[in-house]
Amino acid sequence: MSGCPPGKSSWPELVGTNGESAKTTIENENPDVGAIVLLDGTPVTKDSRCDRVWVWVDRNGQVVRAPRIG
């Protein structure tokens, strides 16, 4: 995302993993962000933020989309 501090900004390798584990990995790899685990399809705000990563999971808690800053 343009204008964000340097550091890892997306985690495609986490698709298919457990959402809570993905949250921990994201926050360890980029301590400037907070990861939020949400059920895929949950309504969220449309603003973009450099300190937030949505972690979209299915009903089994598995990541369904590559988490990224925004």
C-alpha positions in Angstrom: 0.0 0.0 0.0 1.5 3.3 -1.0 2.6 5.6 1.8 2.9 2.8 4.4 6.1 2.2 6.3 8.4 -0.4 4.9 7.9 -4.0 5.9 6.0 -7.0 4.8 2.6 -6.0 3.5 1.0 -9.3 2.2 1.0 -12.9 3.2 -0.2 -15.2 0.4 1.5 -18.1 1.9 -1.0 -18.1 4.8 -4.0 -19.1 2.6 -5.3 -22.4 3.9 -3.8 -22.0 7.3 -5.6 -21.5 10.7 -6.7 -17.9 11.0 -5.5 -17.4 14.6 -2.1 -18.8 13.7 -2.0 -16.5 10.7 -2.7 -13.5 12.9 0.2 -14.4 15.1 2.5 -14.8 12.1 1.5 -11.5 10.6 2.0 -9.6 13.8 5.4 -11.2 14.4 6.6 -10.5 10.8 5.3 -6.9 10.8 5.0 -5.5 14.4 3.6 -2.2 13.0 0.2 -3.9 12.1 -2.6 -5.5 14.0 -4.3 -8.5 12.3 -8.0 -8.9 12.7 -9.6 -12.4 12.0 -13.0 -12.2 10.4 -15.5 -14.6 8.9 -15.4 -14.2 5.1 -18.2 -11.9 4.0 -18.4 -9.9 7.3 -19.1 -6.3 6.5 -16.1 -4.0 7.3 -15.2 -0.4 6.9 -13.9 0.6 3.5 -11.1 2.9 4.7 -7.5 1.8 4.1 -5.1 1.8 7.0 -1.4 1.0 7.1 -1.7 -0.6 10.6 -4.4 -3.1 9.8 -4.6 -6.5 8.1 -7.9 -8.3 7.6 -7.5 -12.1 7.9 -10.5 -13.6 6.1 -11.5 -17.1 7.3 -14.1 -19.7 6.4 -16.4 -21.4 9.0 -13.6 -23.8 9.8 -11.3 -21.0 10.7 -9.1 -21.4 7.6 -7.7 -18.4 5.8 -9.5 -18.0 2.4 -7.8 -14.9 0.9 -4.2 -13.6 1.1 -4.0 -11.2 4.1 -2.7 -7.8 3.2 -2.3 -4.4 4.7 -5.3 -2.1 4.1 
